[in-house]
Amino acid sequence: MSGYLLSSQGDRVAMANSVEGRYPFLDFRVIEFCSKLPLEYKIKGLNEKFILKKIMNGHVNRTMNH
């Protein structure tokens, strides 16, 4: 039931507003892992999602990564 509201009901609301939901980031394992990360891995100055961008550097086009 935990994924039901976001995946089915939330998808209708999102698509009605031309927004794509990013549900993998709501997986409880991802949330648990991220909650244990030090703050400096999450934000560096005004650069949000710092660790995601660092991990993806070299794997995706720079314009997609920043």
C-alpha positions as CSV (number, residue, x, y, z in Angstrom):
1,M,0.0,0.0,0.0
2,S,2.9,2.4,0.6
3,G,3.7,2.7,-3.1
4,Y,0.1,2.7,-4.2
5,L,-0.9,6.3,-3.6
6,L,2.2,7.7,-5.2
7,S,2.5,5.4,-8.1
8,S,-1.1,5.3,-9.3
9,Q,-3.0,8.2,-7.7
10,G,0.0,10.5,-7.8
11,D,0.8,9.7,-11.4
12,R,-2.6,11.0,-12.5
13,V,-2.1,14.3,-10.7
14,A,1.4,14.6,-12.1
15,M,0.6,13.8,-15.7
16,A,-2.4,16.1,-15.6
17,N,0.1,18.9,-14.9
18,S,2.8,17.6,-17.4
19,V,5.1,16.5,-14.5
20,E,6.9,13.2,-14.4
21,G,7.1,11.6,-10.9
22,R,10.5,10.3,-9.8
23,Y,9.4,7.4,-7.6
24,P,12.8,5.6,-7.3
25,F,13.9,8.4,-4.9
26,L,11.0,7.5,-2.6
27,D,12.1,3.9,-2.1
28,F,12.5,3.3,1.6
29,R,16.0,1.9,1.1
30,V,17.1,5.0,-0.7
31,I,15.6,7.2,2.0
32,E,17.2,5.2,4.8
33,F,20.6,5.4,3.0
34,C,20.4,9.1,2.3
35,S,19.3,9.9,5.9
36,K,22.6,8.5,7.1
37,L,24.7,10.5,4.7
38,P,26.6,13.5,6.1
39,L,25.2,16.9,5.1
40,E,28.3,17.8,3.1
41,Y,27.4,14.9,0.7
42,K,24.0,16.3,0.1
43,I,24.7,20.0,-0.3
44,K,27.9,21.8,-1.2
45,G,27.3,25.6,-1.0
46,L,24.3,26.2,-3.2
47,N,24.9,23.0,-5.2
48,E,22.1,20.7,-4.3
49,K,22.2,16.9,-5.1
50,F,26.0,17.2,-4.9
51,I,26.6,13.5,-4.4
52,L,24.3,12.5,-7.3
53,K,26.1,14.8,-9.7
54,K,29.5,13.6,-8.6
55,I,28.5,10.0,-9.0
56,M,27.1,10.6,-12.5
57,N,30.1,12.8,-13.6
58,G,31.7,11.0,-16.6
59,H,28.6,8.7,-17.1
60,V,26.2,11.3,-18.6
61,N,26.6,14.4,-20.8
62,R,27.7,17.4,-18.7
63,T,24.5,19.4,-19.8
64,M,22.4,16.6,-18.3
65,N,24.4,16.4,-15.1
66,H,24.3,20.1,-14.2
